[in-house]
Amino acid sequence: MQNRCPGCRAQLLSFYDALLLPRGRPAGQQFMRARLHGPSKASPAAAAAASAAARPWHGSSARQFSTTVPVRQEPVTNSEPTRETTKPTPEEIETIVRQAKQTFGNSLPPDYLTPEEYKVYERLYGPPLHPTTPEDVGISLRPQGDEDQPVLLQETEYGTMEEVEYTFDQSTAILPEQLEGEVEGEIEETVLDLGEDGQVDVALDADYEAAGEFEPAADGQTEYLSVPANNQREYDVLIKLQRDFEVASQRALEEKALEEERIRQEEEAEEQRAIEKAENETAQEEFVEAEQEMDLELMEEEYAGTRVHEYTMLGQFKTTPRTLYLPKQNFVQPITELLGRTDPTHVAEAAERMLGGPMLPHGPGTPKLRTNYPQKGVAMEAGHHRMSQIEADTYLATVLPGLYATSTSILVEVRKRLGEGWIREMLARPDGAGPRVLDVGAGGAGLAAWEAVLQAEWDILRENGTVEGRKPPGKKTVVVGSENLRQRVSRFLDDTTFLPRLPDYLHSIEGGERKLDSGGGPAPRKVFDVIIASHQLMAIDKEWKRKDLLDNLWTMLNPQGGVLIVMEKGHPRGFEAVANVRDRVLDEFIIPPTPQEHKQDEQLQSEDERVREPGMIIAPCTNHGKCPMYLAPGLTPGRKDFCHFSQRFIRPPFLQKVLNATHHNHEDIDFSYVAVRRGARPDPTGFLQGKEAADKAFAGYEDNSSSLSPSSASASSSSLAPHPLSLPRAILPPLKRHGHITFDMCTPAGNIERWVVPKSFSKQAYHDARKSAWGDLWALGAKTRTTRAVRLGKAGVDTGDGGVRSRAAAAEAGGKSRGKNKERVIDIKVDPRYGMQGASERVKPGSRQAERRTKGGRRVKLDDIMKELGADKMEEEEDPEYRDFMRKKGGL
């Protein structure tokens, strides 16, 4: 029967069954046993063969030529044992009991025997040990797990066997799919064996018998049982056991799959944790290397500082070192722990969604590759009241590092310009409260930067023995609207007051004494020594709202030397917002140290006008006049030159992951700012402003210190040193060429000039110019100076239609409108005898005068030039000839 199809084999087996059927047994009783010890893939064929063997053979049966093996459904049988209607004889009962003992051994299926049969069973064999299980009839699983893999053993010198480890080559292995055809072709001829009891056993190749038992198929189906069924009752019980086993096997397979899935997920999570740990270790190593580089850079700067002029060192706009490293213990580490529970991929997706896409153009930075993007402010504000968990994590990871860098750079510059006495006076207050600081818009980054500056000053005083304690006194307040962000920021800001919104002192103070609970006096209010307003103006679209914000911040500022810092992004729109604040402060809030010509609006002179106080601009301006880069207020399209500065900082590891940055771990962030002090003026000693200060700075202060003897230099250096407000500032990076350096300076006279320091000018000046940077104050003079043309764009909003608004915008800017700057030419017709007869505007031949329509579509009424000139009011002289003519006509 080798290489026979299942249909032919079934017909042949049915033929032999009919020939060998004993005459003493009923024809409907089955004696065929199918023993199939092959794999599960042979089960359908074996099932078809057994099913065909149970049917009578018909000579007219046609052979099917289909290659698909037909698998017929198993007939539904009653699981309960069949009870014969006639009462069995004692011999039949004993035969059934002995067959049950032979089939089930020491076990017995529940309710398998009748009470009479069970009594005989107990009399012959005693009570069964336990109910029959699938394992009792030969249904068992093969070894699973690692035992399923082949094992290589070798004999040792002591006669024992030991396992040999080997590597399984997957490339040369033969897959089970490749063996499918070979296994089917190796099945040997089926052998018909006639047992002693006259039953037919169908056996396959001995190789399958030696292969051991196999796991159930993936769908829960098992092979046919190798246990002979002596009667219909045993057959039903075995089928029931088989089905129970299939259900249990399916459940076991599902549990095994779930367990494997759980193990796989745990392994993947462990691998991910290992990868993140390795990345964190790498990032920490890079951070440590960066700190070592910082120390090396600091040593190099200290060495270079020994050769730099003292006035050059005083005017440097930089942190120490120039590349800012965020504090690891007080800033980086707490945020890293907070972000550890969030996947960096989710944070990156949220950041790109809320901050303008890749490279985050609407974040605190200004990516160079995204300069064509709309010039907007920071899209995420700390004052927002609704912020989800992922948005709060995104704010920590992407916005806070940049705000910390800009705040630190500005505070360091303010500390240099005001001197060491500024912070020490606040620390030495009699009440011991220390400085009071308010952070608006930075979400705690401004307070973290202030803590670093204040702690550095405190450490110096503690080393000198002036103060005691590890932490300086002071009160810190921050405006954070979202509860999710507030919980996160509080992890690294200690002893800090959180406000959900900025208090409105401007309107609450007005008429406060008239309220019932006021006690007849104004309500008490808090004032702050330092207010850091970060990225607050560009988020406001209305001009009057910006004015209210500035008025409110000024009301909260300490009138005895409080400092207000306003910063925005380093692009033209951000500069215009800051420059507008500067103009308002000079026009309405403070009295400059030196008289300056400034535009005053006569309409603002009233009883309710704000009382101006003494004050000064600390940085970056060195003049208190009109900003040379903001001559026309408002938005200026096409602006190319604007006042801004840059600060480089090392990105923390979590920001590197969000940006997916691999080549650089630093970032240059641009910003525009202004720092104003209220109620205090600079020392008038040696303080110059205007053209005199610019000319003195151009001549240079190098000889002031070199002409002094070493003994008198220290005593007189403070009196001869130039004041910071008397020096020009580099508004762009110096152009360092071979043999000369070019500076673009904003002078104390309020002009933008280009200064050139060649090598022939001065050895010290040339050396210091090579070491200078963007934003430094320059005190060593120059050889040549020229006025630099500033590219301010077109002022006002040019509608481009040649109408009233377009002409007004062009007139305000002093420029051209649509490429034309021509005066209107009016042709007036004058008769020598009768005077002015008419007037018309001269237009270009072939064109006509532009007409404008209103919103309703009606034509604008043209102005009557004759009426404007008053021609209708002129008294004409009476003509005698005309009087005689009219008299004669009337007479007719």
C-alpha positions in Angstrom: 0.0 0.0 0.0 3.0 2.3 -0.5 2.2 5.5 -2.2 -1.5 4.9 -2.3 -4.0 7.7 -2.0 -6.2 7.7 1.2 -9.4 6.8 -0.8 -7.9 3.6 -2.3 -6.4 2.6 1.0 -9.8 3.1 2.7 -11.5 1.0 0.1 -9.0 -1.8 0.4 -9.2 -1.8 4.2 -13.0 -2.0 3.9 -12.7 -5.0 1.6 -10.4 -6.9 4.1 -12.7 -6.0 6.9 -15.7 -7.5 5.1 -13.7 -10.7 4.5 -12.3 -11.2 7.9 -15.4 -10.2 9.9 -16.3 -13.0 12.3 -19.8 -14.5 11.8 -20.7 -14.6 15.5 -20.5 -10.8 15.9 -23.0 -8.2 14.7 -22.2 -6.6 11.4 -22.6 -3.1 12.8 -20.0 -3.6 15.5 -16.6 -2.1 14.8 -13.4 -4.0 15.2 -11.0 -1.7 13.4 -8.3 -0.1 15.4 -6.2 2.7 14.0 -2.7 3.1 15.4 -1.1 6.2 14.1 2.0 7.3 15.8 2.9 9.9 13.2 3.0 13.7 13.5 -0.1 15.8 13.6 0.1 16.7 9.9 -0.7 13.0 9.1 -3.9 13.2 11.2 -6.3 14.3 8.5 -5.2 11.5 6.1 -5.5 8.9 8.9 -8.9 10.3 9.9 -10.1 10.0 6.3 -8.8 6.4 6.1 -10.5 5.3 9.2 -13.8 7.0 8.2 -13.7 5.3 4.8 -13.0 1.9 6.4 -16.2 2.1 8.4 -18.3 2.5 5.3 -19.2 -0.5 3.0 -17.3 -0.6 -0.3 -19.1 0.0 -3.5 -17.5 -1.2 -6.7 -18.8 1.8 -8.6 -16.9 4.2 -6.4 -14.9 6.5 -8.6 -11.3 7.5 -7.6 -10.8 11.1 -7.0 -7.9 12.8 -8.6 -7.9 15.8 -6.2 -4.6 16.5 -4.4 -6.4 17.9 -1.4 -7.0 15.3 1.3 -10.7 15.3 2.3 -11.2 15.7 6.0 -14.7 14.8 7.1 -16.3 16.0 10.3 -16.5 13.5 13.1 -20.1 12.3 13.7 -21.7 13.6 16.9 -21.9 10.9 19.4 -23.5 10.8 22.8 -21.0 11.1 25.5 -23.0 9.0 27.9 -22.5 5.3 27.8 -25.1 3.4 25.8 -27.3 1.2 27.9 -28.8 -1.9 26.3 -32.5 -2.3 26.6 -32.3 -6.0 27.5 -30.9 -7.0 30.8 -27.3 -8.4 30.4 -26.4 -11.8 31.6 -23.9 -12.3 34.4 -21.3 -13.5 31.8 -21.8 -10.3 29.7 -21.5 -8.2 32.9 -18.2 -9.9 33.9 -16.9 -9.5 30.3 -17.7 -5.8 30.4 -16.0 -5.4 33.8 -12.9 -7.3 32.7 -12.7 -5.2 29.5 -13.0 -2.0 31.6 -10.1 -3.2 33.9 -8.0 -4.0 30.8 -8.7 -0.7 29.2 -8.6 1.7 32.1 -6.3 -0.1 34.5 -6.7 0.9 38.2 -8.9 3.9 37.3 -12.4 4.1 36.2 -14.4 6.8 34.4 -17.3 8.3 36.5 -20.7 6.6 35.9 -19.1 4.2 33.4 -20.5 1.0 35.0 -24.0 0.3 36.2 -24.6 -0.5 39.9 -24.6 -4.3 39.1 -21.4 -4.0 37.0 -19.7 -1.9 39.7 -20.4 -4.5 42.4 -18.8 -7.1 40.2 -15.9 -4.7 39.6 -15.3 -4.2 43.4 -15.7 -8.0 44.0 -13.0 -8.8 41.4 -10.6 -5.8 41.7 -11.6 -3.6 44.5 -12.5 0.0 44.3 -10.7 2.1 41.6 -7.9 4.3 42.7 -9.0 7.5 41.0 -11.2 8.6 38.1 -9.8 8.0 34.6 -7.7 10.8 33.2 -6.4 11.2 29.6 -2.9 10.1 30.7 -4.4 6.7 31.9 -5.3 5.8 28.3 -2.1 6.9 26.7 -2.8 10.6 25.9 0.1 12.6 27.1 2.2 15.6 26.0 5.7 15.2 24.8 8.4 17.1 26.7 8.3 20.8 26.2 10.6 23.8 26.5 14.3 23.1 26.3 13.8 19.3 26.3 12.3 19.7 22.8 15.7 20.7 21.5 18.1 17.9 20.5 20.8 17.1 23.0 24.3 15.9 22.1 25.9 13.5 24.7 29.3 12.0 24.9 30.7 9.3 27.2 33.2 10.2 29.7 36.2 8.2 30.9 34.2 7.0 33.9 31.4 5.6 31.8 28.9 8.4 32.4 27.2 10.6 29.8 27.7 14.3 29.7 26.0 17.0 27.6 28.1 18.7 25.0 27.4 22.3 24.1 27.2 23.1 20.5 26.1 26.0 18.2 23.1 25.4 15.9 23.7 26.9 12.5 20.4 28.4 11.4 21.7 29.1 7.9 22.3 25.4 7.0 19.3 24.1 9.0 16.5 22.4 7.1 13.2 23.9 8.0 10.1 21.8 8.7 8.4 23.2 5.6 11.2 21.7 3.5 10.7 18.3 5.1 7.0 18.1 4.5 7.2 16.6 1.1 10.0 14.2 2.1 8.2 12.9 5.1 5.1 12.1 3.1 7.3 10.3 0.6 9.0 8.2 3.2 5.9 6.6 4.6 6.3 2.9 4.0 3.7 0.5 3.0 0.8 0.0 5.4 0.9 -3.4 7.1 -2.3 -5.3 8.0 -1.9 -7.2 11.2 -4.6 -9.6 12.4 -4.6 -9.6 16.2 -5.3 -12.6 18.4 -8.8 -11.3 19.0 -9.6 -11.0 15.4 -9.1 -7.2 15.3 -7.3 -5.4 12.6 -4.4 -3.1 13.6 -3.3 -0.4 11.1 0.4 0.4 11.8 2.7 2.9 10.0 6.4 2.9 9.7 8.4 2.0 12.7 10.3 5.3 12.5 7.1 7.1 13.7 6.6 4.7 16.5 10.1 5.4 17.7 9.6 9.1 17.4 7.8 9.3 20.7 4.6 11.2 21.5 3.9 14.6 20.1 2.3 17.7 21.3 -1.3 18.4 20.2 -1.8 20.3 17.0 -1.9 24.1 17.1 -5.7 24.0 16.8 -6.2 21.7 19.8 -6.8 18.5 17.7 -4.9 15.4 18.8 -4.1 12.1 17.1 -6.3 9.0 17.1 -6.0 6.9 20.2 -3.9 3.8 20.2 -6.2 2.1 22.8 -8.6 -0.6 21.4 -12.3 0.0 22.0 -14.0 -3.3 23.0 -17.5 -2.0 22.8 -19.5 1.1 22.0 -19.5 2.2 25.7 -15.7 2.3 25.8 -15.6 4.1 22.5 -17.9 6.9 23.8 -15.8 7.2 27.0 -12.6 7.4 25.1 -14.0 10.0 22.8 -15.1 12.0 25.8 -11.6 11.7 27.3 -10.1 12.8 24.1 -12.3 15.9 23.9 -11.6 16.8 27.5 -8.0 16.5 26.7 -8.3 18.7 23.6 -10.0 21.4 25.7 -7.3 21.1 28.4 -4.6 21.1 25.7 -6.0 24.2 24.1 -6.2 25.9 27.4 -2.6 24.9 28.1 -1.5 26.2 24.7 -3.2 29.5 25.4 -1.7 29.8 28.8 1.7 28.9 27.3 1.3 31.5 24.6 0.3 34.1 27.2 3.3 33.2 29.3 5.6 33.4 26.3 4.2 36.8 25.5 4.6 37.9 29.0 8.2 36.7 29.1 8.9 38.3 25.7 7.5 41.6 26.9 9.6 41.4 30.0 12.7 40.6 28.0 12.0 43.5 25.6 11.4 45.8 28.6 14.6 44.6 30.1 16.5 45.2 26.9 15.0 48.7 26.6 16.0 49.5 30.1 19.5 48.2 29.4 19.6 50.3 26.2 18.4 53.4 28.1 20.8 52.7 30.9 23.7 52.5 28.4 22.5 55.7 26.7 22.3 57.5 30.1 25.7 56.2 31.0 27.0 57.5 27.6 25.3 60.8 28.1 26.7 61.1 31.7 30.1 60.3 30.3 29.7 63.0 27.7 28.5 65.4 30.4 31.5 64.6 32.6 33.8 65.1 29.6 32.1 68.4 28.9 32.7 69.4 32.5 36.4 68.5 32.2 36.5 70.5 29.0 34.8 73.4 30.9 37.5 73.2 33.5 40.2 73.2 30.8 38.5 76.1 29.0 38.3 78.0 32.3 42.0 77.5 32.9 42.7 78.7 29.4 40.5 81.8 29.9 42.2 82.5 33.2 45.6 82.3 31.5 44.5 84.4 28.6 43.0 86.9 31.1 46.4 87.7 32.4 47.3 89.2 29.1 43.9 90.9 28.5 43.5 94.6 29.5 41.5 95.1 32.7 39.0 97.3 31.0 38.5 94.6 28.3 37.7 92.1 31.1 35.3 94.5 32.7 33.4 94.9 29.4 33.1 91.2 28.5 29.6 90.0 27.9 29.9 86.3 28.9 29.4 83.7 31.5 32.4 81.9 33.0 33.0 79.8 30.9 31.4 81.2 27.8 29.7 77.9 27.1 27.1 77.5 29.9 26.7 74.2 31.6 23.4 73.6 33.3 23.7 72.7 37.0 23.5 68.9 37.2 22.5 68.5 40.8 19.9 71.2 41.1 18.5 71.3 37.6 19.4 68.5 35.2 19.1 65.5 37.6 15.6 66.4 39.0 14.2 66.9 35.6 15.8 63.7 34.3 14.1 61.7 37.1 10.8 63.4 36.4 11.1 62.5 32.7 12.1 58.9 33.4 8.5 57.7 33.5 7.8 59.1 30.0 8.9 57.7 26.7 11.2 60.2 25.0 9.4 59.3 21.7 6.1 60.6 23.1 7.8 63.8 24.4 9.4 64.4 21.0 6.1 63.9 19.2 4.3 66.3 21.5 7.1 68.9 21.2 7.0 68.8 17.4 3.2 69.1 17.5 3.2 72.1 19.8 6.4 73.9 18.9 6.2 74.1 15.2 7.7 70.8 13.9 11.2 69.4 13.7 14.0 71.5 15.4 11.2 73.3 17.4 11.1 76.7 15.6 8.4 78.0 18.0 10.4 77.1 21.1 12.8 79.4 22.9 15.5 79.0 20.3 15.8 80.2 16.7 17.1 77.4 14.5 19.1 78.6 11.6 17.4 76.2 9.1 14.0 77.5 10.1 14.5 81.3 9.5 11.7 81.4 6.9 9.2 80.3 9.5 6.7 82.8 10.9 8.3 84.9 13.6 6.3 83.9 16.7 7.0 83.7 20.4 7.3 80.6 22.5 4.1 78.6 21.8 4.1 77.0 25.3 3.6 79.4 28.2 4.0 78.6 31.9 0.9 80.6 32.7 -1.4 78.3 30.7 -4.0 76.8 33.1 -4.7 73.7 31.0 -1.7 71.6 30.4 -1.7 67.8 30.2 0.8 65.4 31.7 2.7 65.0 28.4 2.6 68.7 27.8 4.1 69.4 31.2 6.9 66.9 30.5 7.4 68.5 27.1 7.7 72.0 28.7 10.4 70.7 31.1 12.4 68.9 28.4 12.3 71.5 25.6 11.6 75.0 27.0 13.2 75.2 30.5 16.9 74.6 29.4 16.8 77.4 26.9 15.1 79.8 29.3 17.7 78.9 32.0 20.5 79.8 29.6 19.1 83.1 28.5 18.2 84.1 32.1 21.6 83.3 33.4 23.3 85.3 30.6 21.2 88.4 31.3 21.6 88.2 35.1 25.3 87.8 34.9 25.5 90.9 32.6 23.2 92.9 35.0 25.4 91.9 38.0 28.5 93.1 36.1 27.1 96.5 35.2 25.6 97.2 38.7 28.6 95.9 40.5 29.0 93.7 43.6 27.2 96.2 45.8 23.8 95.5 44.2 23.3 92.0 45.6 25.2 92.6 48.8 23.0 95.6 49.7 19.9 93.3 49.4 21.5 90.6 51.5 22.5 93.1 54.2 19.0 94.4 54.8 18.1 94.9 58.5 15.1 92.6 58.4 17.1 89.8 56.9 14.5 89.0 54.3 17.0 89.1 51.4 16.1 89.8 47.8 12.6 89.3 46.5 12.4 87.8 43.0 9.4 87.2 40.7 9.6 84.9 37.7 6.9 85.6 35.1 6.8 83.3 32.0 9.9 81.2 32.5 8.2 78.5 34.6 10.9 78.5 37.3 13.9 78.7 34.9 14.5 82.3 35.8 14.5 81.5 39.6 16.9 78.6 39.0 19.3 81.0 37.2 18.9 83.6 40.0 19.7 81.0 42.6 23.0 80.2 40.8 24.0 83.9 40.6 22.9 84.6 44.2 24.7 81.4 45.5 28.0 82.5 43.8 27.8 85.9 45.6 26.9 84.2 48.9 29.9 81.8 48.7 32.3 84.7 48.2 30.9 86.5 51.3 31.0 83.3 53.3 34.7 82.7 52.4 35.4 86.2 53.6 33.7 85.5 56.8 31.0 88.2 56.3 28.0 85.8 56.4 27.3 82.4 57.8 25.1 79.6 56.6 25.0 77.5 53.4 22.0 79.1 51.7 21.4 82.8 51.2 18.1 84.4 52.4 15.4 85.6 50.0 11.9 85.1 48.8 11.1 83.5 45.4 7.8 83.7 43.5 6.9 82.1 40.2 3.8 82.3 38.1 2.7 78.7 37.0 -0.9 78.2 35.9 -1.1 74.5 35.3 -1.3 72.1 38.3 0.7 69.4 36.4 3.5 71.8 35.7 3.4 73.1 39.2 3.9 69.7 40.7 7.0 69.1 38.5 8.7 72.4 39.0 8.3 72.2 42.7 10.6 69.2 42.7 13.7 71.4 42.0 12.5 74.7 43.4 12.6 74.8 47.2 10.9 77.5 49.4 9.1 79.0 46.4 5.7 80.6 46.2 3.6 79.5 43.2 1.0 81.9 41.8 -1.7 80.7 39.3 -1.7 84.0 37.6 0.0 87.4 37.7 -1.6 89.7 40.3 -3.4 92.8 38.9 -2.0 95.6 41.1 -2.7 98.2 38.5 -6.5 98.1 38.8 -6.8 96.7 42.4 -4.9 99.7 43.9 -7.1 102.3 42.1 -9.9 103.1 44.5 -8.9 100.4 47.0 -9.3 102.8 49.9 -13.0 103.2 49.0 -13.8 99.5 49.6 -15.6 98.5 52.7 -12.9 96.0 53.9 -10.0 98.3 53.1 -9.9 100.1 56.5 -9.8 103.5 54.8 -6.3 103.0 53.3 -4.9 101.3 50.2 -4.5 97.6 50.3 -1.1 96.3 51.1 0.8 94.9 48.1 4.1 93.1 47.5 7.0 94.6 45.7 9.9 92.7 44.2 13.5 93.6 43.8 14.0 91.7 40.6 11.2 90.8 38.0 12.1 88.5 35.2 9.5 88.7 32.4 10.2 86.0 29.8 8.4 85.8 26.5 5.3 87.6 27.6 4.8 90.3 25.0 4.7 88.4 21.8 1.9 86.2 23.2 -0.3 89.4 23.4 -1.7 90.6 20.1 -3.3 93.8 21.3 -1.2 96.9 21.9 -3.3 98.1 24.9 -2.9 94.7 26.6 0.9 95.0 26.3 0.7 98.4 27.8 -1.4 97.1 30.7 1.2 94.3 31.3 4.1 96.7 31.4 2.2 99.1 33.7 1.3 96.2 36.1 4.9 94.9 36.2 6.2 98.4 36.9 3.7 98.7 39.8 5.0 95.5 41.3 8.7 96.7 41.0 10.4 98.0 44.1 10.7 101.9 43.7 14.0 101.8 45.7 16.3 100.2 43.1 14.1 97.4 41.6 15.3 95.8 38.4 12.9 94.8 35.6 14.2 92.4 32.9 12.1 91.9 29.7 13.3 89.3 27.2 12.0 87.9 23.9 13.2 85.7 21.1 16.1 86.9 19.0 14.3 87.7 15.8 12.9 91.0 14.4 9.4 90.7 16.0 10.9 89.9 19.4 13.3 92.9 19.1 10.4 95.2 18.2 8.5 94.1 21.3 11.4 94.8 23.5 12.3 98.1 21.8 8.7 99.2 22.3 9.0 98.6 26.1 12.3 100.5 26.1 10.7 103.5 24.4 7.7 103.6 26.8 10.0 103.3 29.9 12.1 106.3 28.7 9.1 108.4 27.7 6.7 107.7 30.6 8.4 105.9 33.5 11.9 107.2 34.3 14.0 110.3 34.1 17.2 109.4 32.3 20.6 110.2 34.0 21.4 112.7 31.3 18.9 114.9 29.4 18.1 113.3 26.1 15.8 114.4 23.3 12.9 112.1 23.2 9.5 112.3 21.5 6.7 113.4 23.8 3.1 113.3 22.9 1.3 116.5 24.0 -2.0 114.7 24.2 -0.7 112.6 27.1 -0.1 115.6 29.3 -3.0 115.4 31.8 -3.7 115.2 35.5 -3.6 111.4 35.4 -0.2 111.2 33.7 2.3 108.9 35.4 4.8 110.6 37.7 8.3 109.9 36.2 11.0 108.7 38.6 14.7 108.5 38.5 16.0 105.5 36.7 18.4 104.1 34.2 18.8 101.4 31.5 21.3 98.9 32.7 21.8 96.8 29.6 22.3 96.3 26.7 22.0 100.0 25.8 24.7 102.5 26.6 22.5 105.5 25.7 19.2 106.8 27.0 18.1 108.3 23.7 16.2 106.9 20.7 17.2 103.4 19.7 19.0 103.7 16.3 17.5 100.4 15.3 13.9 101.3 16.2 13.3 104.7 14.6 9.7 104.0 13.6 7.4 102.3 16.1 5.4 99.2 15.3 6.0 96.3 13.0 8.6 96.9 10.3 8.5 94.4 7.4 11.9 93.5 5.8 14.0 94.4 8.9 17.5 93.0 8.6 19.4 94.6 11.5 18.1 94.3 15.0 19.6 94.2 18.5 20.0 90.7 19.8 22.6 88.5 21.5 23.5 84.8 21.8 24.3 82.3 24.5 25.8 78.8 24.0 24.8 76.1 26.4 25.3 72.3 26.6 22.1 70.4 26.1 21.1 68.0 28.9 20.7 64.3 27.9 16.9 64.5 27.9 16.9 67.4 25.4 19.4 65.5 23.2 16.9 62.6 23.0 13.9 64.8 22.2 15.8 66.5 19.4 17.4 63.2 18.2 20.7 65.1 18.0 23.8 63.0 17.4 26.4 65.4 16.0 26.3 68.3 18.5 25.5 68.5 22.1 25.4 72.3 22.3 23.0 75.0 21.1 23.3 78.7 20.5 20.2 80.5 21.6 19.4 84.0 20.4 17.5 86.5 22.5 16.7 90.3 22.8 16.3 91.9 26.2 16.3 95.1 28.1 17.1 95.6 31.8 15.8 98.7 33.6 16.4 100.0 37.1 13.7 102.0 39.0 14.5 104.7 41.5 18.3 104.7 41.2 20.8 106.5 39.0 24.4 105.7 38.2 27.3 107.4 40.0 27.8 110.7 38.2 31.6 110.5 38.8 33.3 109.8 35.4 29.9 109.3 33.7 29.6 110.6 30.2 26.9 110.3 27.6 26.2 111.4 24.1 28.8 112.5 21.5 31.4 113.3 24.1 31.3 109.8 25.5 31.5 108.3 22.0 34.6 110.4 21.1 36.3 109.6 24.3 35.7 105.8 23.8 37.0 106.1 20.2 40.2 107.6 21.5 40.5 104.8 24.0 41.1 104.4 27.7 44.3 102.3 27.4 46.6 105.1 28.5 44.6 105.8 31.7 45.9 102.6 33.4 49.3 102.4 31.7 50.4 105.9 32.7 49.9 105.1 36.4 52.6 103.7 38.6 52.0 100.3 40.2 51.6 101.9 43.6 49.0 104.4 42.5 47.3 102.2 39.9 45.1 100.3 42.3 44.0 103.5 44.1 43.2 105.4 41.0 42.0 102.7 38.7 38.4 103.0 40.0 38.3 106.7 39.4 39.9 106.6 36.0 38.0 103.5 34.8 35.3 104.3 32.2 31.7 103.8 33.2 29.9 101.0 31.4 27.3 103.4 30.0 30.1 105.5 28.4 31.4 102.6 26.3 30.1 101.3 22.9 28.8 97.8 22.6 29.4 95.3 19.8 26.0 94.5 18.4 27.3 91.8 16.0 30.1 89.3 16.1 33.4 91.0 15.3 34.9 90.4 11.8 38.3 89.1 12.6 40.4 89.4 9.4 44.1 89.2 8.7 45.8 92.2 10.3 42.6 94.0 11.5 39.3 93.5 13.3 36.1 95.2 12.5 33.4 96.1 15.1 29.8 97.1 14.5 29.2 99.3 17.5 26.2 100.9 19.1 27.8 104.1 20.6 26.7 106.2 23.6 25.7 108.9 21.1 22.9 106.6 19.8 24.5 105.8 16.4 25.5 102.6 14.7 29.2 102.9 13.6 31.8 100.6 12.2 35.2 100.7 14.0 38.3 99.2 12.7 41.2 98.1 15.0 44.3 97.3 12.8 47.5 95.7 14.1 49.3 99.0 13.7 46.9 100.8 16.0 48.0 99.3 19.3 49.5 95.9 20.3 47.3 95.6 23.4 44.2 96.8 21.6 44.8 94.4 18.6 45.4 91.5 21.0 42.2 92.2 23.0 40.2 92.7 19.8 41.2 89.2 18.7 39.8 87.9 22.0 36.6 90.0 21.9 33.2 88.5 21.2 29.6 89.5 20.4 28.1 91.8 23.0 31.3 93.0 24.6 31.9 96.6 25.7 35.0 98.1 24.0 37.2 100.6 25.9 40.5 100.5 23.9 39.5 102.7 21.0 40.0 102.3 17.3 41.8 103.8 14.3 38.9 104.5 12.0 35.2 104.9 12.4 32.4 105.2 9.8 28.6 105.4 10.0 27.0 102.1 9.2 23.8 102.1 7.3 21.2 100.2 9.2 18.7 98.0 7.3 15.5 98.8 9.1 13.0 97.7 6.4 9.8 99.6 5.6 8.1 101.2 8.6 4.4 101.0 9.0 2.0 98.7 7.2 2.1 99.4 3.5 -1.2 98.3 1.9 0.3 98.6 -1.5 -2.7 100.2 -3.2 -1.4 103.7 -3.4 -4.2 105.0 -1.2 -4.2 107.0 2.0 -2.8 104.3 4.3 -0.1 103.4 1.8 1.0 107.1 1.4 0.9 107.6 5.2 3.1 104.6 5.8 5.6 105.8 3.2 5.6 109.3 4.6 6.1 108.0 8.2 9.0 105.9 7.1 10.5 108.7 5.1 10.9 106.3 2.2 9.2 105.3 -1.0 5.8 104.0 -1.7 5.7 101.2 -4.3 9.0 102.5 -5.7 7.8 106.1 -6.2 8.8 109.2 -4.2 7.3 112.0 -6.3 5.5 115.1 -5.1 1.9 115.8 -6.3 1.9 118.4 -9.0 -1.2 120.5 -9.3 -1.8 122.6 -12.5 -3.8 125.8 -11.7 -5.5 127.7 -14.4 -5.3 131.5 -13.8 -6.8 134.1 -16.1 -5.1 137.5 -16.0 -8.4 139.1 -16.1 -10.8 136.9 -14.2 -8.3 135.3 -11.8 -8.1 131.5 -10.9 -10.3 129.5 -13.2 -9.6 125.9 -12.1 -7.0 123.3 -11.0 -6.1 119.7 -11.8 -3.5 117.1 -10.7 -0.9 116.3 -13.3 -0.7 112.6 -14.0 1.5 110.5 -16.3 0.3 110.3 -19.9 -1.7 107.1 -20.5 -2.7 106.7 -16.9 -5.4 108.0 -14.7 -5.7 109.2 -11.1 -6.1 106.3 -8.7 -9.6 106.1 -7.3 -10.4 104.5 -4.0 -13.6 102.9 -2.8 -15.0 102.6 0.6 -16.2 99.3 2.2 -19.7 99.9 0.9 -18.5 100.2 -2.7 -19.3 103.9 -3.0 -16.8 106.2 -4.7 -14.9 108.5 -2.4 -15.9 112.1 -2.9 -13.0 113.9 -4.5 -11.7 117.0 -2.8 -12.4 120.3 -4.6 -9.0 122.0 -4.9 -10.6 125.3 -5.7 -12.7 125.0 -2.6 -9.6 124.2 -0.6 -7.9 127.3 -1.9 -10.9 129.4 -0.9 -11.9 130.5 -4.4 -15.6 130.5 -3.4 -15.0 133.0 -0.6 -13.1 135.5 -2.8 -15.0 138.7 -3.6 -14.8 139.5 -7.3 -14.5 143.0 -8.5 -17.5 144.3 -10.4 -16.8 144.7 -14.2 -18.3 148.0 -15.6 -18.8 146.5 -19.0 -20.6 143.5 -17.6 -22.8 145.9 -15.5 -23.7 147.9 -18.6 -24.4 144.7 -20.5 -26.8 143.4 -17.9 -28.5 146.7 -17.5 -29.2 146.9 -21.2 -30.4 143.3 -21.3 -32.8 144.0 -18.5 -34.0 147.1 -20.2 -34.9 145.1 -23.2 
